[in-house]
Amino acid sequence: MRHYAILRLLLAGFFLYIAWPVFPYATSNIELIFWGGWLLFLLLVVGANFATLLEMTRPPVMEQEELNRRQRDFH
């Protein structure tokens, strides 16, 4: 299930790569709040996926069900 976390990290990195050139053009307060919130959300996504990779948290429910099904099929 680690490949899902890696794919989510790659997707987050891609979004950051696309958004990074736009950050300096934020001039109004609403734009700064939007990009600040966007960066905060990005950090939460990256942190959660690193926690999953380091097995600090349980994987999402969808991935747990798949793991349980694989274990049942194996026995």
Backbone bond lengths (Angstrom), bond angles and torsions (degrees), N, CA, C in turn:
res aa  C-N    CA-C-N  psi(-1)  N-CA   C-N-CA  omega(-1)  CA-C   N-CA-C  phi
1 M - - - 1.448 - - 1.518 111.73 -
2 R 1.306 115.75 -5.48 1.461 118.93 -179.11 1.524 111.40 -66.19
3 H 1.331 116.54 -26.32 1.460 118.12 -177.38 1.522 111.64 -65.81
4 Y 1.346 118.27 -28.85 1.461 120.12 175.96 1.526 110.88 -64.97
5 A 1.320 116.18 -43.28 1.467 120.06 179.38 1.526 110.24 -65.02
6 I 1.307 116.96 -39.68 1.469 120.36 178.56 1.529 110.25 -65.16
7 L 1.326 116.56 -41.97 1.472 119.32 178.39 1.527 111.33 -64.35
8 R 1.329 117.29 -38.80 1.468 119.27 177.87 1.518 111.32 -66.46
9 L 1.336 117.26 -37.35 1.473 120.08 176.44 1.526 110.93 -65.24
10 L 1.321 116.79 -40.91 1.464 120.08 177.72 1.529 110.90 -63.91
11 L 1.322 117.03 -40.38 1.463 120.23 178.45 1.529 110.97 -65.43
12 A 1.322 117.29 -41.55 1.464 120.91 177.20 1.527 110.44 -63.00
13 G 1.324 116.97 -40.83 1.464 120.61 176.67 1.518 111.88 -63.20
14 F 1.320 116.58 -38.90 1.467 120.35 177.65 1.527 110.79 -64.19
15 F 1.328 116.52 -43.99 1.467 119.56 178.11 1.522 111.36 -62.10
16 L 1.315 116.75 -39.91 1.466 119.90 177.16 1.522 110.56 -64.41
17 Y 1.330 117.04 -40.10 1.459 121.55 178.69 1.533 110.85 -61.43
18 I 1.316 116.76 -39.23 1.467 121.19 179.67 1.530 110.67 -72.38
19 A 1.337 118.08 -39.44 1.463 121.32 -173.30 1.521 113.25 -84.25
20 W 1.319 118.76 -23.66 1.463 121.25 -173.01 1.533 113.90 -55.00
21 P 1.341 120.29 -43.87 1.480 118.82 -179.22 1.531 113.98 -65.65
22 V 1.328 117.81 -18.31 1.461 120.97 -176.74 1.530 111.48 -84.57
23 F 1.324 118.67 -22.50 1.464 121.72 -176.13 1.527 113.79 -54.27
24 P 1.329 120.59 -45.60 1.472 119.30 -177.09 1.527 114.17 -65.25
25 Y 1.321 117.89 -17.99 1.454 120.56 -177.66 1.525 113.31 -86.26
26 A 1.322 117.67 -0.93 1.469 120.75 177.99 1.531 108.66 -73.88
27 T 1.327 115.85 115.75 1.461 119.81 -176.18 1.522 112.83 -112.54
28 S 1.315 118.02 -37.13 1.469 119.39 -177.27 1.530 110.07 -86.82
29 N 1.319 114.59 163.53 1.462 119.91 179.92 1.517 112.05 -62.20
30 I 1.323 117.42 -38.12 1.467 120.40 -178.84 1.525 110.69 -65.82
31 E 1.328 116.51 -37.15 1.468 119.43 176.90 1.523 110.76 -66.94
32 L 1.324 117.28 -41.12 1.468 120.46 178.70 1.526 111.17 -64.51
33 I 1.318 117.12 -39.44 1.464 120.73 177.50 1.530 110.09 -65.09
34 F 1.320 116.68 -43.20 1.467 120.18 179.12 1.526 111.03 -60.06
35 W 1.321 117.52 -50.92 1.460 119.91 -177.45 1.522 111.92 -68.72
36 G 1.330 117.06 -32.83 1.461 119.48 174.62 1.522 111.25 -64.41
37 G 1.325 116.76 -44.17 1.465 120.99 176.30 1.515 112.08 -63.78
38 W 1.328 116.33 -39.19 1.456 121.11 178.49 1.524 110.74 -63.28
39 L 1.333 116.87 -43.96 1.469 120.10 178.64 1.528 111.33 -66.72
40 L 1.316 117.39 -37.47 1.456 120.36 177.36 1.529 110.59 -63.34
41 F 1.319 116.61 -44.52 1.467 120.54 177.38 1.526 110.85 -62.58
42 L 1.326 117.24 -40.71 1.464 121.08 178.11 1.531 110.52 -61.17
43 L 1.324 117.00 -42.72 1.465 120.17 178.18 1.525 111.67 -64.07
44 L 1.326 117.51 -37.25 1.460 120.47 176.18 1.522 111.55 -64.26
45 V 1.322 116.82 -42.98 1.465 121.20 179.01 1.521 110.32 -63.42
46 V 1.324 116.91 -46.65 1.467 120.67 -179.75 1.524 110.24 -63.75
47 G 1.319 117.92 -44.14 1.462 121.08 179.66 1.518 112.50 -62.71
48 A 1.322 116.94 -42.42 1.462 120.37 179.57 1.526 111.26 -64.74
49 N 1.315 116.81 -38.99 1.461 118.91 -179.90 1.524 111.83 -72.88
50 F 1.327 117.91 -34.60 1.465 119.34 174.05 1.528 110.23 -65.92
51 A 1.339 117.43 -37.62 1.462 120.15 176.86 1.525 110.54 -62.99
52 T 1.321 116.99 -38.00 1.461 120.09 176.56 1.521 110.66 -66.59
53 L 1.319 117.11 -42.47 1.464 119.94 179.43 1.522 111.91 -63.82
54 L 1.326 116.82 -37.40 1.456 120.64 -179.78 1.524 112.17 -85.79
55 E 1.348 116.03 4.47 1.461 124.06 178.89 1.529 111.88 57.09
56 M 1.319 116.17 39.17 1.459 121.64 176.36 1.524 110.43 -85.45
57 T 1.330 116.99 -21.29 1.464 122.23 178.99 1.521 108.26 -129.42
58 R 1.311 115.05 165.63 1.465 119.05 175.23 1.527 108.10 -77.16
59 P 1.329 117.56 147.59 1.465 119.54 178.44 1.526 111.07 -66.00
60 P 1.330 117.50 164.10 1.462 120.29 178.22 1.535 111.23 -57.02
61 V 1.330 116.59 157.82 1.466 122.30 -174.98 1.523 110.91 -56.59
62 M 1.314 117.71 -41.65 1.458 120.86 -179.17 1.531 110.40 -58.58
63 E 1.308 117.32 -42.34 1.454 121.07 -179.11 1.526 110.93 -73.18
64 Q 1.337 118.42 -32.23 1.456 120.93 177.53 1.521 110.36 -65.28
65 E 1.344 116.70 -41.70 1.467 120.33 179.31 1.517 110.65 -62.49
66 E 1.323 117.10 -40.99 1.462 120.49 179.65 1.525 110.53 -65.57
67 L 1.317 117.76 -40.00 1.455 121.99 178.57 1.527 110.50 -65.60
68 N 1.339 117.31 -42.81 1.465 121.19 177.73 1.527 111.01 -62.80
69 R 1.324 116.97 -40.50 1.462 120.86 179.18 1.519 110.53 -64.59
70 R 1.320 117.68 -41.43 1.457 120.81 178.20 1.523 111.29 -63.58
71 Q 1.332 116.73 -38.90 1.461 120.63 -179.85 1.540 110.12 -67.81
72 R 1.337 117.74 -39.26 1.476 120.76 177.61 1.512 110.93 -65.23
73 D 1.346 116.62 -41.76 1.462 120.64 -179.13 1.524 111.38 -67.03
74 F 1.320 116.63 -30.40 1.455 120.93 -177.30 1.529 111.09 -72.78
75 H 1.352 116.19 -35.36 1.480 119.10 -177.27 1.475 109.79 -86.96
